[in-house]
């Protein structure tokens, strides 16, 4: 039985305890002896994890442990999905402000469009993603309509859109395409910096993120995209923030147990 624990080295010992119980319950029929034999190197530790959980577990962690122990999460995959969701970074500061603004915008659109509003976020996310490809292909209005129909089939879940919702989807796609293609005046400032790495990084961000949208931009990904060293990424991104090309919404956090990437919004 091949099992690779994901969080046995997590800095929060309550998370280690939760994972231990998830593996024990789902893979070893709740038998402490069997899981201890499978992971003898952690056998002395899990007792301390349990003590840490008893003393410091947060309400959300206790709720998750309850769901694991009462069988709400029946498989290990379900347990891991719940743990991953619990560990997902919460929006704070500028990121939280941006999230609230987008929520308010969605509420406004829902009121403005009425029955034409599309509640299917998976469909709209797919539309955002493919807008870049359509802009690269210089898609015509017929191409956009055809792509909208394709997306509806893939993501409708058996609930086809109404005629007015189809028009909303087509309009949304075209707006995102236009934002990818729209030139901006900030490039003059960037060119005046005489820094090819700065200009190249900005070009990559423009290709991947339309104006007004956010982009998760971990240091490793940014360095790979812009063909620069990881040490160069932070100064370059800070300079783009100073120039006004982007706004940093969330500071990234590196580490094996961290999933928080730097988050930026493209301003122009």
Secondary structure, DSSP 8 states (H G I E B T S, - for coil): -----SSTT-S-HHHHHHHHHHHHHHHSTT-HHHHHHHTGGGTTHHHHHHHHHHHH--HHHHHHHHHHHTTSS-SHHHHHHHHHHHHS----HHHHHHHHHHHHHHHHHHHHHGGG----HHHHHHHHHHHHHHHHTT--HHHHHHHHHHHHHHHSTT----HHHHHHHHHHHHHHHHHHH---STHHHHHHTT-HHHHHHHHHHHHHS-TT-EEE--HHHHHHHHT--HHHHHHHHHHHHHHTSEEEEE----STT-----EEEE--
